[in-house]
Amino acid sequence: MSQSENIDGSSAVEIMDKTRQAMVEMRSEKGFQQALVDECDLCNSIETEAEFQEPEDRPLKKKKQCDYESWKLNGFHQKSETLQNFCEASVNLGKLSLLFRRFIMAVDSQVFKDPVVTFGVLTDVQYADHDDQIAAYDPSKTRFYRGSLGQVDDAFKYWERPGSKVKFVLQLGDIIDGLNRFNGDSYTSLRRTLSHFEKHSSIPTFHTVGNHELYNFNRKELAALFYESVMKINIPQEIFSPFKPVKDNHPISTPVLYYKFSPVPELKCISLDCFDISVLGYDSQHPNYVEATKVLYSKHGHEIFDEWDCEGSLTGLDVRFQQMNGAVGQEQLTWLDQELKESDELGQKVIVFGHVSLHPDSSDWSCLLWNYEEVMKIFHLHKCVIAYFSGHTHKSGYALDSHGISYIAFSGILETPPDTSAFATVSYYQDKLEVHGHGMERSYNIPLQGLKDVANDDNDSAVDNEVEPPPPTTVKVEV
Ligand SMILES: [Zn+2]
């Protein structure tokens, strides 16, 4: 809006008064009735209104002149003063109309300015009451086992600052380290770590299962511990209804560790169990364990459990077939498909999260889900998925697939020096996803208009490496 077109509140009142006065005069002049009918096109024309529109909104039609000379020429000399008032009133009505329209537009645009929901993300806390040590996989990195809980506190300090819109937190797995098992500290360490999340009950944390949890607990123990933790924080039933694990000592039965929740009606979040088919957390008689051993044997050519946890002779994308990874089973895939179908029907968008990466360009190949392509193909059957978030790889990574879905791997907290941080604040807008990385975490601004309606796409491929991801930028934030 240009300066000359600005109308403040007092001007608007003045305009309305003048308009009312002109209308009273108009009604008192009965001889004017016909003139008004004859000239209504002039005074109510879109051209008059168009004078007050933004240039790009104006119709191309030539603008008529609403001047008093043309009225005089038409034989209305004696009525010129009242006509002038009426014409001004009409022009003023046009201004009011524009003012009202701009107000409506401002309200509308606010819908796009404000995020639908904002939430926090952190991963790989891997707490242990253990001295710092050099990371075995990368000697340039140090693992700060005890310091990781301070990192969690710092992240919540940021998310709880005045004016924060953070509604919940996603914890992407490996909340405690496997070292705890050897120290006999599994339960103590998990409780100590969970208490750092539970004390922030106004910002509930949703956890996904990592391989390190399953080094410490079997699935039944873990399900019971997480259920107990969820019960301590305040999550409304309409957002999340956890399934209470039943006590059952049968070796084959197992609780389900994947779930969904809807923080707002416009968005569904789905947590995947990336170790559904794996050798972690199961009794050795469990069919999912047996299936996983067959997969690992077929790739490694031996049955030595400990040597399944390295690349060995594996090459290329096959390096993902290690015992620290797993696959999403058929039952879970069917459930995922149904959940995405429901979201399509509801017009919801979906963010899926799990510990292990899906897109080969988003992380090291040794950190990929065994059947990542099957999961991505399910995503591609629907138009609701906007992003998949993962941890596990301990460094930031991003990939965009051929269907416009973003795959983001987040930095791990464990290897974050005490003078910095590694967490993210994510805002979902109707037209974009904003990932605000803190400290070592990267930031991304991802437009969502490019999402394809893939239902009619015959040339579907799970991964399109020709699609260039937007360049990430790092934003440093003091916490
Ligand atoms: Zn992991």
Boltz pocket constraint, residues with backbone or C-beta under 6 A from the ligand:
constraints:
  - pocket:
      binder: B
      contacts: [[A, 174], [A, 210], [A, 211], [A, 212], [A, 324], [A, 355], [A, 391], [A, 392], [A, 393]]
      max_distance: 6.0
